[in-house]
């Protein structure tokens, strides 16, 4: 099993495997027909309040991950994502943020046991 993260603006590749968009809002400039999505799970995205508080500020990263984990803990949404991880050899979590190092997809990958 491999879990990876990727900006939705990057080209689709077959090695992506099962592709899940983990943003609450649809990414600007991306046509739904060309997104090569298997699933859009807006319910695993951070709450609007948490996302706005974090604002991709590296100094808030550890606290963001902790708060985000608390938001998701025990929800059916995270359970569904865990099931998808277990069902697919390759799982790619897609995000639209410009910051590729500090975003919800990276936090989710860590929660799911990825690197």
C-alpha positions as CSV (number, residue, x, y, z in Angstrom):
1,X,0.0,0.0,0.0
2,X,1.3,3.4,-0.9
3,X,-0.2,6.7,0.1
4,X,0.9,9.9,-1.6
5,X,-0.1,13.5,-1.9
6,X,-0.3,15.6,-5.0
7,X,-1.6,19.0,-6.1
8,X,-4.7,18.5,-8.2
9,X,-3.1,20.8,-10.8
10,X,-0.4,18.2,-11.5
11,X,-1.1,15.9,-14.4
12,X,-2.8,12.5,-13.8
13,X,-0.6,9.5,-14.0
14,X,-1.8,5.8,-13.8
15,X,0.5,5.3,-10.8
16,X,-1.7,7.6,-8.8
17,X,-4.1,4.7,-8.2
18,X,-7.3,5.7,-6.4
19,X,-7.5,9.6,-6.4
20,X,-9.3,11.4,-3.6
21,X,-9.7,15.2,-3.5
22,X,-9.6,16.2,0.2
23,X,-10.5,19.9,-0.2
24,X,-13.8,21.3,1.1
25,X,-14.1,23.6,-2.0
26,X,-13.7,22.7,-5.6
27,X,-10.3,23.9,-6.9
28,X,-10.3,27.0,-9.1
29,X,-9.7,26.4,-12.8
30,X,-10.0,22.6,-12.7
31,X,-12.7,21.0,-14.8
32,X,-14.5,18.2,-13.1
33,X,-14.5,16.2,-16.2
34,X,-10.7,16.4,-16.5
35,X,-9.8,15.9,-12.9
36,X,-9.5,12.1,-13.0
37,X,-11.1,11.8,-9.6
38,X,-12.4,8.7,-8.1
39,X,-13.8,10.5,-5.1
40,X,-14.3,13.9,-3.6
41,X,-14.3,13.7,0.2
42,X,-15.0,17.3,1.3
43,X,-16.1,15.8,4.7
44,X,-12.5,15.0,5.6
45,X,-11.3,18.5,4.9
46,X,-10.6,20.7,7.9
47,X,-13.4,22.9,9.1
48,X,-13.5,26.4,7.7
49,X,-12.6,27.9,11.1
50,X,-9.5,25.6,11.4
51,X,-8.4,26.2,7.8
52,X,-8.7,30.0,8.3
53,X,-6.8,29.9,11.6
54,X,-4.0,27.8,10.1
55,X,-3.6,29.8,6.9
56,X,-0.7,27.5,5.9
57,X,1.5,29.1,8.5
58,X,4.4,26.7,9.2
59,X,4.7,27.9,12.8
60,X,1.2,26.6,13.5
61,X,1.7,23.2,11.7
62,X,2.0,21.0,14.8
63,X,-1.0,22.6,16.4
64,X,-3.0,22.4,13.2
65,X,-2.3,18.6,12.9
66,X,-3.4,18.1,16.5
67,X,-6.6,20.1,16.0
68,X,-7.3,18.5,12.7
69,X,-6.9,15.0,14.1
70,X,-9.3,15.9,16.9
71,X,-11.9,17.1,14.4
72,X,-11.7,13.9,12.5
73,X,-11.3,11.4,15.3
74,X,-14.1,8.9,15.3
75,X,-16.0,10.4,12.4
76,X,-17.4,8.3,9.6
77,X,-15.5,10.3,7.1
78,X,-12.1,9.3,8.4
79,X,-13.3,5.7,8.7
80,X,-14.3,5.8,5.0
81,X,-10.8,7.1,4.1
82,X,-9.2,4.4,6.1
83,X,-11.3,1.8,4.3
84,X,-10.2,3.3,0.9
85,X,-6.6,3.1,2.1
86,X,-7.1,-0.6,2.9
87,X,-8.9,-1.4,-0.4
88,X,-6.4,0.2,-2.8
89,X,-2.8,-0.6,-3.6
90,X,-2.1,3.1,-4.3
91,X,-4.0,6.0,-2.8
92,X,-3.4,9.6,-3.8
93,X,-4.7,12.5,-1.7
94,X,-5.3,15.5,-3.9
95,X,-5.2,19.1,-2.7
96,X,-5.2,22.6,-4.2
97,X,-3.1,24.6,-1.8
98,X,0.0,26.3,-3.1
99,X,1.9,25.1,0.0
100,X,2.9,21.6,-0.8
101,X,4.5,20.9,2.6
102,X,2.0,22.2,5.0
103,X,-1.6,21.3,4.0
104,X,-4.4,18.9,5.0
105,X,-3.4,16.2,2.6
106,X,0.0,15.9,4.2
107,X,-1.6,15.8,7.6
108,X,-4.1,13.1,6.4
109,X,-1.3,11.0,4.9
110,X,0.4,11.0,8.3
111,X,-2.8,10.1,10.0
112,X,-3.3,7.2,7.6
113,X,0.2,5.8,8.3
114,X,2.0,7.2,5.2
115,X,5.4,8.8,5.4
